[in-house]
């Protein structure tokens, strides 16, 4: 028998779109889970899919799928502005921040100014696919930015290998 959470998930058709889209992405691709005002980009490298649900639910589904595929690992960014918005200016923002914290399930989130995150996306879209899941969330600076990294090759392994190659090259050139 299915749990209530699984029943509600399976009734959301957008979960299939997430599964399908994430299977094709790799390291250096980006995923944005944007709010309702997130702009529709005209760059060829940016694909936008509208999802009629809130950011915390979409984030949970994206993280579930990334854990399932295991070929990439998420590097999550939140806009620095999100932490500074008072609840009286954006009712519900405090509750939203708590929901995002729970949805992250221990994944670390880095903070950057929204403008810097937008510039990173624009630059990445020149070379790699950026996938935007635009949601119905109507709160300022609430978008989640996810840069994908290799799930089976970490930065430390890359650095060690580069050092060995450099050392080998120095030895061969002497």
N, C-alpha and C positions, 0 to 999 in steps of 0.2 A: 504494500500500500504506500502511495506517495505521501510525503509530508506536505503540509500546507505551503511551505516555501517553494518546494519543487513544483507543485501544481501551479502556483502563480507564475513561476519562471517559465514553465512550459507553455503557458497561455500567452506569454509575451512573444510575439512573432519576431521582434527585433533581436532576440537572443540568437536566432539562426543567422541573422546578418552579421552579428559580431563574430560568431564562430567562423563563418565563411571568410570574412575579411582578414581576420587575424592569422589565418593559416598561410596567407601569402606574404606577410610582412617579415622583415628580418632586422638585423642590427642596423642602426642609423636611420631607420624609419621612425616616424613620430605618430602618436595618437593624441588627439585632443578630445576631451569630453567637455564640450562647450555649453555655455548657458544660452538662453533663448536669443540674446542679442549678439551672439558670436557671429562675425561677418562671414558671408559666403565668399570664398576666395575665387578669383578667376584664373589663377595659375594652373597650368595643366597637371602639376604634381600634387595638387590638393584635391582629395575626394571628400565630399560632405554627404552624410547620411543623417536624416532627421529621425530622432527617436522620441516618441511621445511618453517620456518618463523623466524622472529626476536624476541628477548627476550621481548621488550616492548609490542608487540601484545600478546604474550603468557602470560605474566604477567597479562595483563588486563583480559584475558579470565579466568585465574586461580582465580583471585580475584572475578570476577563476579560469578563464580561457588561456591566459598567458601561462598560468601554472600547469595547465593540461598539456599545452604544446611543448613546453620546456626548451625550445630552440632559442628563445629570447628571454631576457629578464628586464623588468621595467625600472627605469630611473625616473622617479616621479617629481614633478615640480608643481608648486602652488604659487600663485601670485602673492608677493609680499604685502600688497594692499589688503588682501583678504583679512588678515589679522587685525587691521587697524579700523575696520568699518564698525561703527557703533550700531547696536540693535535698534536704537530709536531712529536712525537714518535708513536702515534696511531691515524692517521687521522680519524676524526669522533667521537672521544671519548667525546668531549665536548657536541656535539649534543645528543649523546647517554645518557649522564648523565641527560640532560634536559628532554629527553623522559621518562626516568625511573622516574624522579621526578613527571611528569604528570601522568604516569601510576599508581603510588602508591596512587593517589587520597586521600592524607592526612594520609594514614597509616604510622605510624612511622617506620623508618628503623634504626636498630642498625648496627654499624660497628664493624667488627672483622677482624683480619688478615686472609687471605685466608687459610693459613696452619692450624690455629685453627679451622676454619669452617670445613675443610676436616677431621680433627681428630674427631670433634663432629659427623660428618656423619658416619665415620667408626665405632665409638662406638655405635651409634644408630642402625646401620645396623645389629649389633650382636643380637639385641632384637626386633627391629621393622622394618617395611617396609620403605624404602627410595625410593621415586619415582623421577626419573630424566627425565625431558623433555629436550632432547638435541636439540639445535636450530642451525640455520645457521649463527648466529651472530659471527663475527670474530673480536672481540676486547678483549684485555687482561683483566683479572679479572672482566669480565662483568656479571658473573653468579649471580643469585638471589637465596638465601637460605631461605626457609620458614619452620619454625618449627610450627607444629599445636598444638594448645592448645584447651581446652574445650570451646565450644561456649556458654554454659549455666551454667558454674561454674567457677568463676574467682578466681585468687590466694587469694584475700582478703577474699572471702567466705570460701575457704579452710582453711586459717590460723585461722579465727574465730572459725570454727568448731573444729579444732585441739586443740585450747586453751580451748574450753568448755569441750571437751573430757578429756583433761589432768586435768582440774580442778575437773571434776567429779571423775576421777580415784583417785586423791589425797584425796578427801572427803571420798570415799569408803574405802580407805586403812587406814584411821585413826580410 
